[in-house]
Amino acid sequence: MLLQYIFRRHEGKDEIEKIIVVLGSLFTETKREYVLKNLKRYLKNNFKKPFYIYFHKVEADINCQIADYCGWAVYVHVERDETRPLGTIHEKVKSAFEVFERGTIEYYQHKK
């Protein structure tokens, strides 16, 4: 879902030369194979660009650290109404959306 959201922003533009996806290596081998298989299929079917998929230890990759902080900042903002972490990065955030906002299936309960 996140890849679709990102690529729609650049649809029809030639600025994308290649696609690089970096994931944390938190998956079990079975889940990693599943993610890799489905991600490759999605990229092959939807984009005519070369792509590379990497699994890195989260603590060893600065991009994973940044993504982790961003996710945590949003989490504490929603769950505890703590605005400081998200406020420190707000000028770098281009957009935000509630992934589970549409539809009728409840995946989690929001506590307030």
N, C-alpha and C positions, 0 to 999 in steps of 0.2 A: 504494500500500500504506500509506504513512504517513497519508494522508487518511482511509482507512478506519479505521485504528487510532485516530486522534484523534476522529473522529465517533462511533465506537461508545461512547466514554466519555460522550458527551452525548446518546445516543439517547433519544428520547421526551421530552426536556426542551425547554421553550420558551425557554431562555436564549439560544439562537442566533437572532439576528435576521437576520443576513446573513453571508455567507462572503467573506473576503478572502484571496486566495492571492498571495503575493509570491515571485517566483522571480528568481534571478540572471539577468543577460542574457549568460550565458556560451555560450548555444546558437548554432549556426549558424541562419540563417534557416529552412532546411528543418526542422531539429530543433525550432525554436521553433514553427513551424506545426503540426507533429505533436503536440507537447506540448499546445499550446493547443486543438487540435481534440479530442483525447482527454480532456483535463481538462474542457472544456465539456460534452462528452457525458456524462461520469461525473457531474458535478454536476447536470446537468439530469435525469438518470435516477434519481438517488438522493436528492436533496434538494429540497424545495419551498421553498427560500429564495433570495432574490436573491444573486448572487455577482459578484465582481469579481476579475479576474486581472491582475496587474501584473508586468512584467519590469523590474527596476531593476539598475543597475550595482551589483555587490556592494559595492564600496568606498564607494558613496554612500548605502547603506541600512543603518541600525543593526541592523535585524532580520536581514538577511543576514549581517552581521558576527557577531552573537550565534550564529546557527545554524552558521556556519563554525567558530567557536571550539568550540562543543559537539561538533561532528563531529570536529574535530581532537583534542579532549581524549579522546574515546572511542577514536579511532584510536591515539594514542600509549600509551594504557592497554593496549589489546589487543596491539599490535605490539611495544612495548618495555617493557611492564609498568611504565610511568611513571605514578604515581598522583597527582602534584601537581596537574596541570591539572584533572583530573576532580574531585579533592578540593576545589578552590576553588569548584566550582559544585554539589557534591553535594546541598546542601539545596534547590536549585532543580529538580533532576531528579526528576520524578514517577515515571518508569518507564524501563526500558531493556530491549530484547529483541534477540536475535540474528536478524536478518532471514532469513538463509539456514540457520537451524538445522534446519528441517524439510525433508523431501524427500531426493532422492538425487542431484541434479545438483550437482557441485562447481563453484562459480563462481570460487573463488580458493583458494589454499593459505595456511593460517596458518603462519607460521614461528615457532618457539619455540626 
